[in-house]
Amino acid sequence: MVSYRGNMFKKILVANRGEIAVRIQRACHELGIATVAVYSDVDRNSLHVRYADEAYAIGPAPSRDSYLRMDKILGAAKASGADAIHPGYGFLAEREDFAQACADEGIIFIGPSPEAIYKMGDKAVARATALKAGVPVIPGTENEGDMTDEELVAIAPSIGFPLLIKASAGGGGKGQREVRSVDTMPALIASARREAESAFGSGALYLERMVEGARHIEFQILGDQHGNIIHLGERECSLQRRRQKLLEESPSVALDPESRARFGAIAVKCARAVNYTNAGTIECLLDKQGNFYFMEMNTRLQVEHPVTERVTGIDIVKEQIRIARGRKLMHTQEDIQPNGWAIECRINAEDPFNNFMPSIGRIQRLHFPSGPGIRVESGVYEGYEITPYYDSMIAKLIAWGDTRGEAVMRLRRALSEMQIMGLKTTIPFHQQLVGSLRFQAGNFDTRFVEDRFSLEEQEHPHSEIAAIAATLAAHARDTAASHIDPGTGAGTRGGSRWKWANRY
C-alpha cells in the first residue's frame, strides 16, 4: 500500500458519480483540495461534473464501458495530475486490483490496502478470516475463491434451507438470492452471477444460511496507518426490501451501552485481523436470542454513513482523506458516544405502487426540505434526467433529533415537504413506513417490509373504496368552504359582499 505523509493532497479524482461523488467533492472543497470528475456519455450534465474543478469523459453509458474501466479512470488521474483517487462506493470501490493499480501508478487510493480488500472485500474469504480470528459467523460455505454451480448445489443441503446465494465481490443486495429448495438453485445461481458480474465485474458466489427474524446491525470502522482502530457505533439496517436497504438509523433500539461495547469490540477484532486502514463497515446479524454473527465487511464508505456522522459529529469522508495522508486518528474509542438519534430514508426513482418498478424521466419539479435537524444529500437538480443505466437513488433524507421520537417526527415533517415531480418516487412508501406503529416502537426485523405490507393488504380489503370516499368528502368540504353569501349588503352573516369576496 502506498502511504502519503507529505502535505495535503492538491487534487483528488472521484471515481464515481451521483450523490456520493458530490458528497466527496464537498469535503474536498472544504479542505481546499481541487477535484476531478469522471463521467459517462449520459452523465455529461450531471451535478458531480458541474461541481468538479476538472472533468474527463470515460466512455459510453454502461458501467462496464465507463465507471468500471480502470484504465480510463487511471488515465484521467494521470492526465489531470491527481494525487489521489477516492472510489466512493460501488463500481471499483471494493476491487483490490484497482487499489493495486493505483499504487503501481504512484497514486494514493483513499481506502484500505489491496490485501485488506481481498481478505475482507471478498465475502467468502472474509468469512474464513473471521473464523480464524475467533469471530462467530453464520453457517455457510467456507471455501475461499469462486465455486462452480455444481459445487454450490451439492453443498447447499448440508448448510440447510432457507439460505442465501451472495456475491463474493460486493454488497448492497446485488447478486443476492433467497433459496428455499435445491430445485430452484440452478436458475437463481445463474441470475445472481449475471447481476454480480454486471455490478462488480465478478460473478463469484458463496452460500450462507438465512437467519429468520434477525436484525441487521452494522458497525462503522476507522483505522489509521499507525495501528489504531476504533468503531463509531452501530447502525440499524433491518428495514430492507429484497435485501436492499431502505431506511437506516443510528443508534439501534436493539442495543444498550453494554452490548454496543461488546459487539463493537468484536467488529474491531475483525478489522484488526487484516490490519485494516481507512473506513469500513462490519455487517452482522442479531438473532432473536441475542446472538451476534459476523456476516461480511464492506471495505469502503457506506451509503448510510451520514447517520453515523450526525450522531458522532465526525466527518467520515474527511477522516478518510486524513488517514490516506498518513495522519493518526483524531479520536480514541472513549471519545465516541452517540449524541441523539439519526434516521435516513433512501429516496429512489421507483414506483412503490407497482412492485417498485424503476421510474425514468426528467425531474420537472424539485423541492428538498430543510429546517432543524434535516440534511439532504443528492446528485440531481430540477430538469435532471433519470436514466435506466445506474442505481435508482435520487437522494438521501436524514433527520436528527435529541431522541428517536423527535427524529421520527422531523422525518415525517420533512417527507411531507419533499417534492419530486416528473417520475415516480418512494416518498409515499417512506411516509407510510415511518407512520407505522411497529416502526415507531422499534419492533421490526429484516422481513418487516415484506410481511407488513402483505398483511396490510389483507387487513384493508376496501382501501380503494375508502380512498374514493375520502376524496369526495374532501371535495365537499372545500366546496362548502369557498361559498360566498349571495345576500346583499350586511346580510344575515354580517358584513358586505366585499368582505366575503376578500375572504374567498
Secondary structure as UniProt FT lines:
FT   STRAND          11..14
FT   HELIX           18..30
FT   TURN            31..32
FT   STRAND          34..39
FT   HELIX           41..43
FT   TURN            44..45
FT   HELIX           47..51
FT   STRAND          54..57
FT   HELIX           63..65
FT   TURN            66..68
FT   HELIX           70..80
FT   STRAND          84..86
FT   TURN            91..94
FT   HELIX           96..104
FT   TURN            105..106
FT   STRAND          108..109
FT   HELIX           114..116
FT   HELIX           117..121
FT   HELIX           123..132
FT   TURN            133..134
FT   HELIX           149..159
FT   STRAND          163..167
FT   TURN            172..175
FT   STRAND          177..179
FT   HELIX           182..184
FT   HELIX           185..200
FT   STRAND          205..209
FT   TURN            212..213
FT   STRAND          215..223
FT   TURN            225..226
FT   STRAND          229..241
FT   TURN            242..243
FT   STRAND          244..250
FT   TURN            253..254
FT   HELIX           257..272
FT   TURN            273..275
FT   STRAND          278..286
FT   TURN            288..289
FT   STRAND          292..298
FT   TURN            303..304
FT   HELIX           305..312
FT   HELIX           316..324
FT   TURN            325..326
FT   HELIX           333..335
FT   STRAND          341..348
FT   STRAND          350..351
FT   TURN            352..356
FT   STRAND          357..358
FT   STRAND          361..362
FT   STRAND          365..367
FT   TURN            372..373
FT   STRAND          374..378
FT   TURN            382..383
FT   STRAND          385..386
FT   STRAND          393..401
FT   HELIX           404..417
FT   STRAND          419..421
FT   HELIX           427..434
FT   HELIX           437..440
FT   TURN            441..442
FT   TURN            446..447
FT   HELIX           448..459
FT   TURN            461..462
FT   HELIX           463..481
FT   TURN            492..493
FT   HELIX           497..503
//
